[in-house]
Amino acid sequence: SQFPCYDETFILREIHCLSKRIDVVIFSLRKSKDKIVHNEASELISKTTYVPYLFSWKVVKAQIRVFVMQPFGYLRALFRLVIGNFKSPEFLFKSLAFFPKSVYLAKWLKEKKVTHIHAHWATYPASVALTASEISGIPFSFTGHAHDIYLNATHLREKMMRAAFVVTCTRQNKQHLMKMAPSYSGDRVMVSYHGVDLEKFKVNGKVRNDTFQILSVGTLQYHKGFQYLLPALEILKKSGANFRCTLVGGGPLESDIRKHIRLLGLESYVAMTGPLKQNEVLQCYRKSDLFILMAQPEWHWGIPNVLIEALAAKTPVITTRFGSVEELVQDGETGLMVPPKDSVILAQTIDRLYHDHSLRIKLAEAGHRLVLERFDLEKNVQKLSEQFQNYESTALLV
């Protein structure tokens, strides 16, 4: 519910690409507090409208005006919001906090003659879109990504039934959504994979490094599995392998990971860059011989975009089995899979690729071909834009 968001580059890319094809306005519920802003986001900030503070005069005035003009519609939307979220106190509280902003959005959209609302994330942004749609009469749709459709499905079925269409980013997600709302037409749930700009990620030829370069990118949190990657690197160090590992990202476990690196004696082997802009991360992919993501299955549902990016840059990947990942990484064909908490097997798998250059090339090429086929940003957004072509203008709610 904020734009831009540093670690949601997949949404940023899609919006940036969509804005070239259809008439869009970007509407964000909160201003971003991120210190690093990707270049593509900088171009869109000037086109973004931010909702005023909850108790600002603009929001209060919108409540008064809409209630006076549409008392039944206002109360009906509020009643449905309460009933829909009643079983989850957390969702109910947050949805009620967003309700005044939803009313403001409804008024703003009608004044700007916007003809469609599309929300990213099936939780509060979709709730805001639903309420704004009910008050304004403007149709809405939403994209469900990962945790927002798996962790807590409160009010989700109602949002689906009321939406003009639903977008999601994996086939497994679509199957999950259809189980939640069996009466909802499958034709109204579109699978649109998160894509990458293949021109930007184009690699003419990988440079042969004297030192084997390993890369891992992600927020420094438990579910990214760095606590299992580091012991594997210690095993690799003891075997005499000549390697360096770069960890890209920031997060709450940064100090713990630094301590772990010192404890294992990996200071000369592991470098932490902190958060980087997308163009800087791209250079890391290009220079790397291997990408590793030890994702923990209990906190991953979709396809991590870092895996798509690595294969787009022809960097072979090692990851774990979770969520929809097999729609990209097929073990032994487009990448290698290891148990999520087994540092020993991870070390053995790294060592295998360390010594087998031809296998690295084979996996990277096969993975790259799948990215070209399934994760081309331009092709995927073109298909998505066709969903919006029946509307004169669309508000993208993020």
C-alpha positions as CSV (number, residue, x, y, z in Angstrom):
1,S,0.0,0.0,0.0
2,Q,2.9,2.4,-0.7
3,F,4.6,3.5,-3.9
4,P,7.3,3.2,-4.8
5,C,8.4,0.2,-2.8
6,Y,12.1,-0.8,-3.0
7,D,11.5,-4.6,-2.9
8,E,8.5,-4.7,-5.2
9,T,10.3,-4.2,-8.5
10,F,7.9,-6.6,-10.2
11,I,5.0,-4.1,-9.6
12,L,7.2,-1.2,-10.7
13,R,8.2,-2.8,-13.9
14,E,4.6,-3.7,-14.8
15,I,3.3,-0.2,-14.0
16,H,6.1,1.4,-16.0
17,C,5.4,-0.8,-19.0
18,L,1.6,-0.5,-18.7
19,S,1.8,3.3,-18.6
20,K,3.3,3.2,-22.1
21,R,0.3,1.3,-23.5
22,I,-2.8,2.6,-21.7
23,D,-4.0,5.8,-20.0
24,V,-3.3,5.2,-16.3
25,V,-3.1,7.2,-13.1
26,I,-1.2,5.9,-10.1
27,F,-2.9,6.2,-6.8
28,S,-1.0,5.2,-3.6
29,L,-2.4,4.8,-0.1
30,R,0.9,5.8,1.5
31,K,4.0,7.7,0.6
32,S,7.2,5.6,0.4
33,K,9.8,5.9,3.2
34,D,12.4,3.9,1.3
35,K,15.8,5.5,1.0
36,I,16.6,3.9,-2.3
37,V,14.4,4.6,-5.3
38,H,14.8,2.7,-8.5
39,N,15.3,4.8,-11.6
40,E,12.0,3.6,-13.2
41,A,10.1,4.6,-10.0
42,S,11.6,8.1,-10.1
43,E,10.0,8.6,-13.5
44,L,6.5,7.7,-12.2
45,I,6.5,9.6,-8.9
46,S,5.4,12.8,-10.6
47,K,2.4,10.9,-12.0
48,T,1.4,9.5,-8.6
49,T,-1.4,10.8,-6.5
50,Y,-1.1,10.1,-2.7
51,V,-4.1,9.8,-0.5
52,P,-4.2,12.6,2.1
53,Y,-3.7,11.7,5.8
54,L,-6.7,9.9,7.4
55,F,-7.9,13.0,9.4
56,S,-7.0,15.6,6.8
57,W,-9.7,18.1,5.8
58,K,-9.8,16.6,2.3
59,V,-10.6,13.2,3.6
60,V,-13.1,14.5,6.2
61,K,-14.8,16.7,3.5
62,A,-15.1,13.7,1.2
63,Q,-17.0,11.7,4.0
64,I,-19.4,14.5,4.5
65,R,-20.1,15.1,0.8
66,V,-20.5,11.4,-0.1
67,F,-22.7,10.7,3.0
68,V,-24.9,13.7,2.2
69,M,-25.2,12.7,-1.5
70,Q,-25.3,8.9,-1.1
71,P,-26.2,8.0,2.5
72,F,-27.5,4.6,1.6
73,G,-24.4,3.8,-0.6
74,Y,-22.0,5.1,2.1
75,L,-23.6,3.0,4.9
76,R,-24.0,-0.1,2.6
77,A,-20.3,-0.1,1.7
78,L,-19.4,0.3,5.4
79,F,-21.7,-2.4,6.5
80,R,-20.4,-4.9,3.8
81,L,-16.8,-4.1,4.8
82,V,-17.6,-4.9,8.5
83,I,-19.4,-8.1,7.6
84,G,-16.8,-9.2,5.2
85,N,-13.9,-8.8,7.7
86,F,-15.7,-9.6,10.9
87,K,-14.0,-12.9,11.5
88,S,-10.5,-11.3,11.5
89,P,-10.1,-8.5,14.0
90,E,-6.8,-7.4,12.5
91,F,-8.3,-7.2,9.0
92,L,-11.4,-5.5,10.3
93,F,-9.5,-2.8,12.2
94,K,-7.2,-2.0,9.3
95,S,-10.0,-2.1,6.7
96,L,-12.0,0.4,8.8
97,A,-8.9,2.6,9.0
98,F,-8.7,2.6,5.2
99,F,-12.5,3.2,4.7
100,P,-12.3,7.0,4.8
101,K,-9.5,6.9,2.2
102,S,-11.6,4.6,0.1
103,V,-14.4,7.2,0.2
104,Y,-12.0,9.9,-0.8
105,L,-10.7,7.7,-3.6
106,A,-14.3,7.2,-4.9
107,K,-14.9,10.9,-5.0
108,W,-11.5,11.7,-6.6
109,L,-12.0,9.0,-9.3
110,K,-15.4,10.4,-10.4
111,E,-14.0,13.9,-10.5
112,K,-11.1,12.7,-12.7
113,K,-13.5,10.7,-14.9
114,V,-11.5,7.5,-14.3
115,T,-13.4,4.5,-15.7
116,H,-11.6,1.5,-14.0
117,I,-9.7,0.7,-10.8
118,H,-7.1,-2.0,-10.5
119,A,-5.4,-2.7,-7.2
120,H,-2.2,-4.5,-6.5
121,W,-2.4,-7.0,-3.6
122,A,-5.6,-8.8,-2.6
123,T,-5.6,-7.5,1.0
124,Y,-6.2,-3.8,1.8
125,P,-5.6,-2.3,-1.6
126,A,-8.2,-4.6,-3.0
127,S,-10.6,-3.8,-0.1
128,V,-10.1,-0.1,-0.9
129,A,-10.8,-0.7,-4.6
130,L,-13.9,-2.7,-3.7
131,T,-15.3,0.1,-1.4
132,A,-14.4,2.8,-3.9
133,S,-16.1,0.8,-6.7
134,E,-19.3,0.3,-4.6
135,I,-19.6,4.0,-3.9
136,S,-18.6,5.3,-7.3
137,G,-20.0,2.7,-9.5
138,I,-16.6,2.4,-11.3
139,P,-15.7,-1.3,-12.0
140,F,-12.6,-2.7,-10.3
141,S,-10.1,-5.6,-10.6
142,F,-7.1,-6.7,-8.6
143,T,-3.9,-8.7,-8.7
144,G,-3.2,-11.4,-6.1
145,H,0.4,-12.2,-5.7
146,A,1.5,-14.4,-2.8
147,H,1.0,-14.1,0.9
148,D,-2.1,-11.9,0.2
149,I,-4.0,-14.9,-1.1
150,Y,-2.5,-17.6,1.1
151,L,-1.9,-16.4,4.6
152,N,-5.3,-14.9,5.4
153,A,-8.2,-15.2,2.9
154,T,-10.6,-12.9,4.9
155,H,-13.0,-11.2,2.5
156,L,-11.1,-12.6,-0.5
157,R,-14.0,-14.6,-2.0
158,E,-16.3,-11.5,-1.9
159,K,-13.6,-9.4,-3.6
160,M,-13.3,-12.0,-6.4
161,M,-17.1,-12.2,-6.9
162,R,-17.4,-8.5,-7.2
163,A,-14.4,-7.9,-9.4
164,A,-14.6,-7.5,-13.1
165,F,-11.6,-9.8,-13.4
166,V,-8.7,-11.0,-11.3
167,V,-5.0,-11.2,-12.2
168,T,-2.4,-13.5,-10.6
169,C,1.2,-14.3,-11.3
170,T,1.3,-18.2,-11.3
171,R,-0.8,-21.1,-12.5
172,Q,-0.7,-22.5,-9.0
173,N,-2.1,-19.3,-7.7
174,K,-5.0,-19.5,-10.1
175,Q,-5.8,-23.0,-9.0
176,H,-5.8,-21.8,-5.4
177,L,-8.1,-18.9,-6.2
178,M,-10.6,-21.1,-8.1
179,K,-10.8,-23.5,-5.2
180,M,-11.8,-20.5,-3.0
181,A,-14.5,-19.4,-5.3
182,P,-15.6,-22.4,-7.5
183,S,-18.5,-20.5,-9.0
184,Y,-16.2,-17.7,-10.3
185,S,-15.5,-18.1,-14.0
186,G,-12.0,-19.4,-14.7
187,D,-11.9,-17.1,-17.7
188,R,-12.0,-14.1,-15.4
189,V,-8.8,-15.1,-13.6
190,M,-5.8,-14.2,-15.8
191,V,-2.3,-15.6,-15.2
192,S,0.3,-12.9,-15.9
193,Y,3.8,-13.9,-14.9
194,H,6.1,-11.2,-13.5
195,G,8.4,-10.4,-16.3
196,V,11.7,-8.7,-16.9
197,D,12.9,-6.4,-19.6
198,L,14.9,-8.9,-21.6
199,E,16.8,-6.1,-23.4
200,K,18.2,-4.8,-20.1
201,F,19.2,-8.3,-18.9
202,K,20.6,-9.3,-22.3
203,V,24.0,-11.0,-21.9
204,N,26.3,-11.5,-24.9
205,G,28.6,-13.8,-23.1
206,K,29.5,-14.6,-19.4
207,V,32.9,-13.6,-18.3
208,R,35.1,-16.5,-16.9
209,N,36.1,-15.4,-13.4
210,D,39.4,-16.5,-11.8
211,T,37.5,-16.6,-8.5
212,F,34.1,-18.4,-8.5
213,Q,31.5,-15.7,-7.9
214,I,28.3,-16.7,-5.9
215,L,25.4,-14.3,-5.5
216,S,22.3,-14.1,-3.3
217,V,19.8,-11.3,-3.4
218,G,16.9,-10.7,-0.9
219,T,15.7,-9.0,2.2
220,L,17.8,-10.0,5.2
221,Q,15.1,-12.0,6.9
222,Y,14.7,-15.5,8.2
223,H,12.7,-16.8,5.3
224,K,15.4,-16.0,2.7
225,G,17.6,-18.7,4.3
226,F,20.9,-17.0,4.7
227,Q,21.4,-18.9,8.0
228,Y,21.7,-22.1,5.9
229,L,23.7,-20.5,3.1
230,L,26.6,-19.4,5.3
231,P,27.4,-22.8,6.9
232,A,27.5,-24.2,3.3
233,L,30.0,-21.6,2.4
234,E,32.1,-22.5,5.4
235,I,32.2,-26.1,4.2
236,L,33.2,-24.9,0.8
237,K,36.0,-22.8,2.3
238,K,37.3,-25.8,4.2
239,S,37.4,-27.8,0.9
240,G,39.8,-25.2,-0.5
241,A,37.4,-23.8,-3.1
242,N,38.4,-20.4,-4.5
243,F,35.2,-18.4,-4.3
244,R,33.6,-15.2,-3.2
245,C,29.9,-14.6,-2.2
246,T,28.0,-11.4,-2.5
247,L,24.9,-10.8,-0.4
248,V,22.7,-8.0,-1.8
249,G,19.9,-6.6,0.4
250,G,19.0,-5.0,3.7
251,G,16.8,-6.0,6.5
252,P,16.3,-6.7,10.2
253,L,18.8,-9.6,10.3
254,E,21.8,-7.6,8.9
255,S,23.7,-7.5,12.2
256,D,23.0,-11.1,13.0
257,I,24.3,-12.2,9.5
258,R,27.4,-10.1,9.9
259,K,28.1,-11.8,13.3
260,H,27.5,-15.2,11.7
261,I,30.0,-14.4,8.9
262,R,32.6,-13.5,11.6
263,L,31.8,-16.6,13.6
264,L,32.4,-18.8,10.6
265,G,35.6,-17.0,9.6
266,L,34.1,-16.0,6.2
267,E,35.1,-12.3,6.3
268,S,37.4,-12.7,3.3
269,Y,34.8,-14.8,1.4
270,V,31.5,-13.0,1.9
271,A,30.6,-9.4,1.1
272,M,27.4,-7.6,2.1
273,T,26.4,-4.7,-0.2
274,G,23.2,-3.5,1.5
275,P,20.3,-2.5,-0.7
276,L,21.2,-1.6,-4.3
277,K,19.3,0.0,-7.2
278,Q,18.1,-2.4,-9.9
279,N,20.7,-1.4,-12.4
280,E,23.4,-2.2,-9.8
281,V,21.9,-5.5,-9.0
282,L,21.9,-6.3,-12.7
283,Q,25.6,-5.9,-12.8
284,C,25.9,-8.3,-9.9
285,Y,24.0,-11.0,-11.9
286,R,26.2,-10.5,-14.9
287,K,29.4,-11.0,-13.0
288,S,28.2,-14.0,-11.1
289,D,28.8,-17.7,-11.8
290,L,26.0,-19.0,-9.6
291,F,22.9,-17.6,-7.9
292,I,21.5,-19.1,-4.7
293,L,18.2,-18.6,-2.9
294,M,17.6,-20.8,0.1
295,A,13.9,-19.8,0.4
296,Q,12.0,-21.3,3.3
297,P,8.8,-22.9,2.0
298,E,6.6,-21.8,4.8
299,W,7.1,-18.1,3.7
300,H,7.2,-18.4,0.0
301,W,4.2,-19.0,-2.4
302,G,4.9,-17.6,-5.8
303,I,8.1,-17.3,-7.9
304,P,10.8,-15.1,-6.4
305,N,11.6,-12.5,-9.0
306,V,15.3,-12.8,-8.2
307,L,15.3,-16.3,-9.7
308,I,13.8,-14.9,-12.9
309,E,16.3,-12.1,-13.0
310,A,19.3,-14.5,-12.5
311,L,18.2,-16.8,-15.3
312,A,17.5,-13.7,-17.5
313,A,21.1,-12.9,-17.1
314,K,22.1,-16.5,-17.8
315,T,23.3,-17.2,-14.3
316,P,22.5,-20.7,-13.1
317,V,20.4,-21.1,-9.9
318,I,20.2,-23.2,-6.8
319,T,17.0,-22.9,-4.8
320,T,14.6,-24.9,-2.7
321,R,11.2,-26.5,-3.5
322,F,8.3,-24.3,-2.6
323,G,5.1,-22.6,-3.9
324,S,5.0,-22.1,-7.6
325,V,8.8,-22.2,-8.1
326,E,8.7,-25.3,-10.4
327,E,6.9,-23.1,-13.0
328,L,10.4,-21.7,-13.4
329,V,13.0,-23.9,-11.9
330,Q,12.8,-27.6,-12.9
331,D,15.3,-29.6,-11.0
332,G,18.1,-30.8,-13.2
333,E,16.8,-28.9,-16.2
334,T,16.6,-25.2,-15.5
335,G,18.2,-25.2,-12.1
336,L,19.1,-27.4,-9.1
337,M,17.0,-27.8,-6.0
338,V,18.1,-28.7,-2.5
339,P,16.3,-29.2,0.9
340,P,15.5,-25.9,2.5
341,K,17.4,-26.4,5.7
342,D,20.3,-28.7,4.7
343,S,23.6,-26.8,4.5
344,V,25.6,-30.0,3.8
345,I,23.7,-30.9,0.7
346,L,23.8,-27.2,-0.4
347,A,27.6,-27.3,-0.1
348,Q,27.8,-30.5,-2.1
349,T,25.5,-29.0,-4.8
350,I,27.6,-25.8,-5.0
351,D,30.8,-27.9,-5.2
352,R,29.2,-29.8,-8.1
353,L,28.6,-26.7,-10.1
354,Y,31.9,-25.2,-9.0
355,H,33.7,-28.1,-10.7
356,D,31.3,-28.5,-13.7
357,H,31.4,-25.5,-16.0
358,S,29.5,-27.3,-18.7
359,L,26.6,-28.1,-16.3
360,R,26.4,-24.5,-15.3
361,I,26.2,-23.5,-19.0
362,K,23.5,-26.1,-19.7
363,L,21.3,-25.1,-16.7
364,A,21.7,-21.4,-17.4
365,E,20.9,-21.7,-21.1
366,A,17.8,-23.9,-20.4
367,G,16.6,-21.5,-17.7
368,H,17.2,-18.5,-20.0
369,R,15.1,-20.1,-22.7
370,L,12.2,-20.6,-20.3
371,V,12.4,-17.0,-19.2
372,L,12.3,-15.9,-22.8
373,E,9.2,-18.0,-23.3
374,R,7.3,-17.3,-20.1
375,F,8.7,-14.2,-18.4
376,D,9.1,-11.6,-21.1
377,L,7.8,-8.3,-19.6
378,E,6.8,-6.7,-22.9
379,K,4.7,-9.8,-24.0
380,N,3.1,-10.3,-20.6
381,V,2.2,-6.7,-20.1
382,Q,0.8,-6.5,-23.7
383,K,-1.6,-9.3,-22.9
384,L,-2.5,-7.6,-19.5
385,S,-3.1,-4.3,-21.2
386,E,-5.7,-5.9,-23.4
387,Q,-7.8,-6.4,-20.2
388,F,-7.9,-2.7,-19.7
389,Q,-8.6,-1.6,-23.3
390,N,-12.4,-1.6,-22.7
391,Y,-11.9,1.3,-20.2
392,E,-10.9,4.8,-21.2
393,S,-8.6,5.3,-18.2
394,T,-7.5,3.1,-15.3
395,A,-6.4,4.0,-11.8
396,L,-3.6,1.7,-10.6
397,L,-4.0,1.4,-6.8
398,V,-0.7,0.5,-5.0
